[in-house]
């Protein structure tokens, strides 16, 4: 594994501070629309509090090149784009083209030029090997929990030294048991 990079685990369940943080995380009409669409199609998007953390960490890292696994309807992507540098590009991967069409429309409605996003339809583990080594500032994972271990391996190759890997819901899924070497595989999930 080359270089040093950090890992942050974001939880799906709200903790005692999540409501407090969430009360300060303003979601505009575009984010509310993305969240509503996610719920309509059966996805569980990141919470407003988690979105705010994504935005802050993307900004703190001055992120210019970001990979998102699990586009969903664009909730997490919108938060990431808002925190990234104005010349940054979000590469977002999802197997569901219909969800990505919704996200693409909402990214445009939020004022992000098409050049700010690279939307790739496909399974993450088939797409990640085609991405360039060591050039990404941040990787956000909200994908298939059964593949989290492989996502970590891919991140080690994709992130530059000092890059940040953020994994949504890892500790709240039974994937934690699988990573630790036991337990049944978790059901598939999709991003938001």
C-alpha positions in Angstrom: 0.0 0.0 0.0 1.5 3.3 -1.0 1.4 6.5 1.0 -0.7 7.4 4.0 -4.4 8.1 3.8 -7.2 8.5 6.3 -10.5 6.7 6.8 -13.7 8.1 8.2 -16.8 5.9 9.0 -20.1 7.7 8.8 -23.0 6.1 10.5 -26.5 5.5 9.1 -28.3 5.7 12.5 -28.6 9.1 14.1 -26.6 9.4 17.3 -27.2 12.0 20.1 -25.4 14.7 18.2 -26.8 14.0 14.8 -30.1 15.8 15.4 -28.1 18.8 16.6 -25.8 18.8 13.6 -28.7 18.1 11.3 -30.6 21.1 12.6 -27.8 23.3 11.1 -27.5 21.4 7.8 -29.7 23.4 5.5 -31.1 21.4 2.6 -32.3 23.6 -0.3 -35.0 22.7 -2.8 -32.7 20.7 -5.0 -31.4 18.6 -2.1 -35.0 18.1 -0.8 -36.0 17.0 -4.3 -33.1 14.6 -4.5 -34.0 13.2 -1.1 -37.7 12.8 -2.0 -36.8 11.0 -5.2 -34.5 8.7 -3.4 -37.3 7.8 -1.0 -39.7 7.3 -3.8 -37.4 4.7 -5.5 -36.6 3.0 -2.3 -33.2 4.3 -1.5 -31.9 5.5 1.9 -29.9 8.7 1.2 -27.4 10.1 3.6 -28.8 12.2 6.4 -28.5 16.0 6.3 -26.0 15.7 9.1 -23.9 13.2 7.1 -24.2 15.4 4.1 -22.9 18.4 6.0 -19.9 16.3 7.1 -19.2 15.3 3.5 -19.3 18.9 2.5 -17.0 20.0 5.3 -14.5 17.2 4.7 -14.4 17.8 1.0 -13.7 21.5 1.7 -11.1 20.8 4.4 -9.3 18.5 2.0 -9.6 21.1 -0.8 -10.9 18.2 -2.9 -10.5 18.5 -6.6 -10.8 14.8 -7.6 -13.5 12.8 -5.8 -14.9 9.3 -6.4 -18.4 8.5 -5.1 -19.5 4.8 -5.1 -23.3 4.9 -5.0 -24.8 7.8 -7.0 -28.3 7.2 -6.0 -30.4 10.2 -6.9 -27.6 12.6 -6.1 -28.0 13.6 -2.4 -24.5 12.8 -1.3 -23.1 14.0 -4.6 -24.7 17.4 -4.2 -23.1 17.7 -0.7 -19.7 16.6 -2.0 -19.8 19.1 -5.0 -20.7 21.9 -2.6 -17.6 21.3 -0.5 -15.2 20.6 -3.4 -13.0 23.2 -5.1 -14.9 25.1 -7.8 -12.7 23.4 -10.5 -13.2 19.9 -9.0 -14.7 16.9 -10.7 -16.9 14.3 -9.0 -16.7 10.8 -10.5 -19.8 9.0 -9.4 -20.5 5.3 -10.0 -23.8 3.4 -9.8 -25.3 0.4 -11.6 -28.7 2.1 -11.8 -28.8 4.3 -14.9 -32.3 5.6 -14.1 -31.1 6.9 -10.7 -28.1 8.5 -12.3 -30.4 10.4 -14.8 -32.2 11.9 -11.8 -28.9 12.8 -10.2 -27.5 14.4 -13.5 -30.6 16.6 -13.8 -30.4 17.7 -10.1 -26.7 18.4 -10.4 -27.5 20.8 -13.3 -30.5 22.3 -11.4 -28.1 23.0 -8.5 -25.9 25.0 -10.9 -23.0 22.6 -11.4 -21.7 22.5 -15.0 -21.7 19.1 -16.7 -17.9 19.3 -16.7 -18.0 19.1 -12.8 -19.3 15.5 -12.9 -18.3 12.3 -14.5 -21.2 9.9 -14.1 -20.3 6.3 -14.8 -23.0 3.5 -15.0 -21.7 0.1 -13.9 -20.8 -2.0 -11.0 -18.2 -0.2 -8.9 -15.8 -3.2 -8.8 -15.8 -3.2 -12.6 -15.3 0.5 -13.0 -12.7 1.2 -10.2 -9.9 -0.7 -12.0 -10.2 1.7 -14.9 -9.6 4.8 -12.8 -6.2 6.4 -12.5 -3.9 5.5 -9.6 -3.0 7.9 -6.9 -4.8 11.0 -8.1 -8.0 11.2 -6.0 -8.3 13.4 -2.9 -11.4 11.7 -1.5 -13.4 8.6 -2.0 -16.9 8.3 -0.5 -18.4 4.8 -0.4 -22.2 4.1 -0.1 -22.3 1.0 -2.1 -22.9 -2.8 -1.8 -21.9 -3.6 1.7 -20.6 -7.0 0.6 -17.9 -5.3 -1.4 -16.6 -2.8 1.2 -13.4 -4.8 1.7 -12.7 -4.6 -2.0 -13.5 -0.9 -2.0 -10.8 -0.4 0.6 -8.3 -2.2 -1.5 -9.2 -0.1 -4.6 -9.0 3.1 -2.5 -5.4 2.2 -1.5 -4.5 2.4 -5.2 -6.7 5.4 -6.1 -6.0 7.8 -3.3 -2.9 10.0 -3.3 -0.9 10.3 -0.1 -3.1 12.3 2.4 -6.3 11.4 0.6 -9.4 10.5 2.6 -11.6 7.4 2.4 -15.1 7.8 3.8 -17.3 4.7 4.3 -21.0 5.2 5.0 -22.7 2.9 7.4 -19.9 0.4 7.6 -20.2 -0.2 11.3 -24.0 -0.3 11.3 -24.1 -3.1 8.7 -23.3 -6.7 9.2 -20.5 -6.0 6.7 -18.4 -5.2 9.8 -18.8 -8.9 10.9 -17.7 -10.0 7.4 -14.7 -7.7 7.4 -13.8 -9.1 10.9 -14.0 -12.6 9.5 -17.5 -13.9 10.5 -21.2 -13.5 10.1 -23.5 -13.7 7.1 -23.1 -11.4 4.2 -25.4 -8.3 4.4 -28.2 -7.6 1.9 -27.2 -5.2 -0.9 -27.8 -1.5 -0.4 -27.8 1.4 -2.7 -26.6 5.0 -2.3 -28.5 8.2 -2.2 
